[in-house]
């Protein structure tokens, strides 16, 4: 099935030493009809490569920069250097401040997150950009204490002191709550309890939430609604939950059950079909899911288990890991491939020999004198 232009995003990670240039990636993205890209930084090479495109960008401020962002003048400077120069040509719609901060067990980092977000937002206000660019942070799904049934979703008690004011701020500035949600992890950790078809959007009996009688036929929707329920416990009803990362690895270590090309193809392919149908979750049926797939490429320098290096839809050479209908095409590099090198060398040899023979015929010399 050919996937036409969809309102879905893709995470463009660059923790690798073999990725194509941003200018070639821009052509690949255009051929895929992807409309949104999420970066983990504000790489100027990428932002310039996508000048005058219709792609909307989420750019990121890494955890390592949160301390600096607690200084209002440094936050203002960051916006002036990493956002302003590109806005006239590249669509930047959101800035994520920090990524999965509450996975770090770093109390100071947790304390720095909200002031950093406030300062970045204030910097945007000062420049009149706050209506064009939202400010958010991406949370790991691990911040939930409970996620089943979805209506009983709740945050970890020890994190509420940090999350409560963050949610208040998101509500105040009308920004979404971003969650990194991976049914793969739930299946890998409990393959005997989590039905694989339920995790992969494949036909299955599904589950019914006993508190709401809502039927769930896939885990991702249950995870999204569990986050909505946890936010509701804190007293907020109007914050939209968006999926900043989700995906399925095509390869893993021996103990990473389910990490196969076939499962990755089913997960991401079925997910894109749900997006195409503009589906909402059972708890929010009128709000189409907003998803950023992880990731564009396999990244060979990522730490951790093998799965971490194998979430890509594409290999670094531009060939698809599996076909889910995106039909993307990565233009060849200007430098020839090894096969082209052989052909070029053979052609060069042919030219040299031809010239020698021609010179021999003109001079009347013996061939060995020419050679």
C-alpha positions as CSV (number, residue, x, y, z in Angstrom):
1,X,0.0,0.0,0.0
2,X,1.3,3.4,-1.0
3,X,1.2,5.9,2.0
4,X,0.3,9.3,0.8
5,X,1.1,12.6,2.6
6,X,0.2,12.1,6.2
7,X,0.4,14.2,9.3
8,X,2.9,12.1,11.1
9,X,6.3,12.8,12.2
10,X,9.6,11.0,12.4
11,X,12.5,11.2,14.8
12,X,15.8,12.1,13.0
13,X,18.5,10.9,15.3
14,X,22.2,11.2,14.4
15,X,24.1,9.0,16.9
16,X,26.0,7.3,14.0
17,X,29.1,7.7,12.0
18,X,27.7,6.5,8.6
19,X,24.6,8.6,8.0
20,X,24.0,10.5,4.7
21,X,24.4,14.2,4.5
22,X,21.4,16.4,5.7
23,X,20.9,17.6,2.1
24,X,20.4,14.0,0.9
25,X,18.1,13.3,3.9
26,X,16.0,16.3,2.9
27,X,15.4,14.7,-0.5
28,X,14.6,11.4,1.2
29,X,12.1,13.0,3.5
30,X,10.5,14.8,0.5
31,X,10.1,11.5,-1.3
32,X,8.5,9.9,1.7
33,X,5.9,12.7,2.0
34,X,6.7,13.1,5.7
35,X,5.4,16.4,7.1
36,X,7.1,16.6,10.5
37,X,10.6,15.9,11.9
38,X,11.8,15.9,15.4
39,X,15.5,16.5,16.2
40,X,17.3,16.0,19.5
41,X,19.3,19.2,19.0
42,X,19.2,22.3,16.7
43,X,21.7,21.1,14.1
44,X,22.2,24.1,11.7
45,X,23.1,21.8,8.9
46,X,19.8,20.0,9.0
47,X,17.8,23.2,9.4
48,X,19.5,24.8,6.4
49,X,19.1,21.6,4.3
50,X,15.3,21.8,4.8
51,X,15.0,25.5,3.8
52,X,11.9,26.3,1.9
53,X,10.4,22.8,2.5
54,X,7.0,22.2,4.0
55,X,8.4,20.1,6.8
56,X,7.6,21.3,10.4
57,X,10.5,20.9,12.9
58,X,10.6,20.1,16.6
59,X,14.1,21.0,17.8
60,X,15.6,20.1,21.1
61,X,17.7,21.4,23.9
62,X,19.6,18.5,25.4
63,X,19.7,17.6,29.1
64,X,23.3,18.7,29.2
65,X,22.2,22.3,28.5
66,X,19.4,22.5,31.1
67,X,21.7,24.2,33.7
68,X,22.5,27.0,31.2
69,X,18.8,27.4,30.4
70,X,18.0,28.3,34.1
71,X,19.8,31.6,33.3
72,X,17.3,33.8,31.4
73,X,20.0,35.6,29.4
74,X,21.4,32.3,28.2
75,X,18.0,31.0,27.2
76,X,17.4,34.2,25.3
77,X,20.8,33.8,23.6
78,X,20.1,30.2,22.7
79,X,16.9,31.2,20.9
80,X,18.7,34.1,19.1
81,X,21.4,31.7,17.8
82,X,19.6,28.5,17.2
83,X,16.1,29.6,16.1
84,X,16.0,33.2,14.7
85,X,18.5,32.7,11.9
86,X,16.5,29.8,10.4
87,X,12.9,30.9,10.9
88,X,12.5,32.8,7.6
89,X,13.2,29.6,5.6
90,X,12.6,26.6,7.9
91,X,9.4,25.9,9.8
92,X,10.2,25.5,13.5
93,X,7.0,24.8,15.4
94,X,8.2,23.5,18.8
95,X,11.2,23.2,21.1
96,X,11.6,20.3,23.5
97,X,13.5,21.3,26.6
98,X,15.2,18.1,27.9
99,X,14.4,14.5,27.0
100,X,13.2,11.9,29.5
101,X,14.7,13.9,32.4
102,X,12.9,11.8,35.1
103,X,14.8,8.6,33.9
104,X,18.0,10.1,35.1
105,X,17.5,9.9,38.9
106,X,19.3,13.3,38.9
107,X,17.4,15.5,41.3
108,X,19.1,18.7,40.2
109,X,18.2,18.0,36.6
110,X,14.6,17.5,37.6
111,X,14.6,20.8,39.5
112,X,16.2,22.6,36.5
113,X,13.6,21.4,34.0
114,X,10.7,23.8,34.8
115,X,12.8,27.0,35.2
116,X,14.5,26.1,31.9
117,X,11.2,25.6,30.1
118,X,9.9,28.9,31.6
119,X,13.0,30.8,30.4
120,X,12.8,29.4,26.9
121,X,9.1,30.3,26.7
122,X,9.8,33.8,28.0
123,X,12.6,34.2,25.4
124,X,10.1,33.3,22.7
125,X,7.5,35.8,24.2
126,X,10.2,38.6,24.2
127,X,10.7,38.0,20.4
128,X,7.0,37.7,19.6
129,X,7.4,34.0,18.7
130,X,5.4,32.3,21.4
131,X,2.3,31.8,19.2
132,X,4.4,30.2,16.5
133,X,6.6,28.0,18.6
134,X,5.5,25.9,21.5
135,X,7.6,24.7,24.4
136,X,7.4,21.2,25.8
137,X,9.5,18.3,27.2
138,X,9.4,14.6,26.3
139,X,8.6,12.2,29.1
140,X,9.4,8.5,29.3
141,X,6.4,6.2,29.9
142,X,8.3,5.1,33.0
143,X,6.9,8.1,34.9
144,X,3.7,6.2,35.3
145,X,3.2,4.1,38.5
146,X,0.1,2.4,37.0
147,X,-1.1,2.1,33.4
148,X,-3.7,-0.7,33.6
149,X,-6.5,-0.4,33.2
150,X,-6.0,2.9,31.3
151,X,-8.6,4.8,33.4
152,X,-6.5,4.1,36.5
153,X,-3.3,5.6,35.0
154,X,-1.3,7.5,37.6
155,X,2.2,9.1,38.0
156,X,4.8,7.7,40.4
157,X,4.2,9.2,43.8
158,X,7.8,10.4,44.2
159,X,7.7,12.3,40.9
160,X,4.4,14.2,41.4
161,X,6.2,17.1,43.2
162,X,8.0,17.7,39.9
163,X,5.3,16.8,37.4
164,X,2.5,18.7,39.0
165,X,4.0,22.2,38.4
166,X,5.2,21.1,34.9
167,X,1.7,20.1,34.0
168,X,0.4,23.4,35.4
169,X,2.9,25.2,33.1
170,X,1.9,23.2,30.0
171,X,-1.7,24.0,30.7
172,X,-0.9,27.7,31.2
173,X,1.0,28.0,27.8
174,X,-1.4,25.5,26.1
175,X,1.4,23.1,25.1
176,X,1.0,19.3,24.7
177,X,2.2,16.6,27.0
178,X,4.8,14.6,25.1
179,X,5.2,10.9,25.9
180,X,7.7,8.3,24.6
181,X,5.6,5.2,24.5
182,X,6.9,1.8,23.4
183,X,4.7,-1.3,23.5
184,X,7.8,-3.3,22.5
185,X,9.2,-2.8,26.0
186,X,6.0,-4.1,27.7
187,X,6.0,-7.2,25.4
188,X,9.7,-7.9,25.8
189,X,9.5,-7.7,29.6
190,X,6.3,-9.8,29.8
191,X,5.9,-11.9,26.6
192,X,3.7,-14.5,28.4
193,X,1.3,-11.8,29.6
194,X,1.2,-9.3,26.8
195,X,-0.4,-10.7,23.6
196,X,2.0,-9.9,20.7
197,X,-0.9,-9.1,18.4
198,X,-2.2,-6.6,20.9
199,X,1.2,-4.8,20.9
200,X,1.4,-4.9,17.1
201,X,-2.1,-3.6,16.1
202,X,-2.9,-7.0,14.7
203,X,-6.4,-8.6,15.0
204,X,-6.9,-9.7,18.6
205,X,-9.6,-9.9,21.3
206,X,-8.3,-6.8,22.9
207,X,-9.0,-5.7,26.5
208,X,-11.9,-3.9,28.1
209,X,-11.4,-1.3,30.8
210,X,-13.7,-2.4,33.6
211,X,-14.1,1.2,34.9
212,X,-15.2,2.7,31.6
213,X,-16.2,-0.4,29.5
214,X,-14.0,1.0,26.7
215,X,-12.5,-1.6,24.4
216,X,-8.8,-1.4,23.5
217,X,-7.5,-3.4,20.5
218,X,-3.9,-2.2,20.9
219,X,-1.4,-1.3,23.6
220,X,-0.3,2.1,22.3
221,X,-3.8,3.6,22.6
222,X,-4.1,2.1,26.1
223,X,-0.8,3.8,27.1
224,X,-2.0,7.2,25.7
225,X,-5.2,7.0,27.6
226,X,-3.4,6.0,30.8
227,X,-1.4,9.2,30.5
228,X,-4.6,11.2,30.0
229,X,-6.0,9.6,33.2
230,X,-2.8,10.4,35.2
231,X,-3.0,14.0,34.1
232,X,-6.7,14.1,35.1
233,X,-5.7,12.9,38.6
234,X,-3.6,16.1,38.8
235,X,-6.7,18.2,38.0
236,X,-6.2,18.9,34.3
237,X,-8.6,18.0,31.5
238,X,-7.6,20.0,28.5
239,X,-4.0,19.1,27.8
240,X,-3.4,17.1,24.7
241,X,-1.2,14.0,24.9
242,X,1.1,13.5,21.9
243,X,3.5,10.6,21.2
244,X,7.0,12.0,20.8
245,X,8.5,8.6,20.2
246,X,7.3,5.2,19.4
247,X,8.6,2.4,17.3
248,X,9.7,-1.2,17.1
249,X,13.3,-2.6,16.6
250,X,14.1,-4.8,13.7
251,X,16.9,-6.6,15.5
252,X,17.9,-7.2,19.1
253,X,20.0,-9.2,21.5
254,X,19.0,-12.9,22.2
255,X,17.0,-11.8,25.2
256,X,15.1,-9.1,23.4
257,X,12.1,-11.2,22.5
258,X,10.1,-9.9,19.6
259,X,12.8,-7.6,18.0
260,X,12.4,-8.8,14.4
261,X,12.0,-7.2,11.0
262,X,8.6,-8.8,10.6
263,X,7.3,-7.4,13.9
264,X,8.8,-4.0,13.2
265,X,7.1,-3.9,9.8
266,X,3.8,-4.9,11.3
267,X,4.0,-2.3,14.2
268,X,5.0,0.7,12.1
269,X,2.9,-0.3,9.0
270,X,-0.2,-0.8,11.1
271,X,0.5,2.4,13.0
272,X,0.7,4.5,9.8
273,X,-2.6,3.0,8.7
274,X,-4.2,4.2,12.0
275,X,-2.8,7.6,11.4
276,X,-4.1,7.7,7.9
277,X,-7.6,6.9,9.2
278,X,-7.2,9.8,11.7
279,X,-8.1,7.6,14.6
280,X,-8.4,8.8,18.1
281,X,-8.0,6.6,21.2
282,X,-11.1,5.1,22.9
283,X,-10.9,7.7,25.6
284,X,-10.4,10.6,23.1
285,X,-12.1,9.4,19.9
286,X,-12.3,12.9,18.4
287,X,-8.6,13.7,18.9
288,X,-6.6,12.0,16.1
289,X,-3.4,10.5,17.5
290,X,-0.3,12.7,17.0
291,X,2.8,10.5,16.6
292,X,6.5,10.8,15.9
293,X,7.9,7.4,14.8
294,X,11.3,6.4,16.0
295,X,13.4,6.5,13.9
296,X,14.5,7.5,10.5
297,X,17.8,5.6,10.4
298,X,19.5,2.8,12.3
299,X,22.1,4.5,14.5
300,X,25.3,2.4,14.9
301,X,26.8,4.5,17.8
302,X,24.0,4.3,20.3
303,X,24.7,2.6,23.6
304,X,22.7,-0.1,25.2
305,X,21.3,-3.4,23.8
306,X,21.3,-4.2,20.1
307,X,17.7,-3.0,19.7
308,X,18.8,0.6,20.4
309,X,20.8,0.6,17.1
310,X,18.0,-1.0,15.1
311,X,14.9,1.1,15.2
312,X,15.4,2.7,11.8
313,X,13.0,2.6,8.9
314,X,16.1,2.9,6.7
315,X,19.6,1.7,6.7
316,X,22.2,4.5,6.4
317,X,22.7,3.8,2.7
318,X,19.0,4.7,2.1
319,X,17.6,1.2,1.5
320,X,14.5,0.4,3.5
321,X,14.9,-2.0,6.4
322,X,11.3,-3.1,5.4
323,X,8.6,-1.8,3.2
324,X,5.6,-0.1,4.8
325,X,4.5,1.9,1.8
326,X,6.5,5.1,2.3
327,X,8.4,4.6,-0.9
328,X,11.3,6.9,0.1
329,X,14.3,7.3,-2.1
330,X,17.7,8.5,-1.0
331,X,19.6,10.0,-4.0
332,X,23.0,8.6,-4.6
333,X,26.1,10.5,-3.4
334,X,28.1,12.5,-5.9
335,X,31.0,10.3,-5.0
336,X,30.7,7.0,-7.0
337,X,30.0,3.7,-5.3
338,X,32.7,0.9,-5.3
339,X,31.0,-0.7,-8.3
340,X,31.1,2.6,-10.1
341,X,34.7,2.9,-9.2
342,X,35.5,-0.4,-11.0
343,X,33.5,0.7,-14.1
344,X,35.3,4.1,-14.1
345,X,38.7,2.5,-13.8
346,X,37.9,0.1,-16.7
347,X,36.7,3.0,-18.8
348,X,39.9,4.9,-18.0
349,X,42.1,1.9,-19.0
350,X,40.1,1.6,-22.3
351,X,40.8,5.3,-23.1
352,X,44.5,5.0,-22.3
353,X,44.9,1.9,-24.5
354,X,42.9,3.5,-27.3
355,X,45.1,6.6,-27.2
356,X,48.3,4.5,-27.2
357,X,47.1,2.5,-30.2
358,X,46.1,5.7,-32.0
359,X,49.5,7.2,-31.3
360,X,51.3,4.0,-32.5
361,X,49.4,4.1,-35.8
362,X,50.3,7.8,-36.3
363,X,54.0,7.4,-35.5
364,X,54.6,4.0,-37.2
365,X,56.5,2.9,-34.0
366,X,56.3,-0.6,-32.7
367,X,53.8,-1.1,-30.0
368,X,56.5,-2.0,-27.4
369,X,58.1,1.5,-28.0
370,X,54.9,3.2,-27.2
371,X,54.2,1.1,-24.1
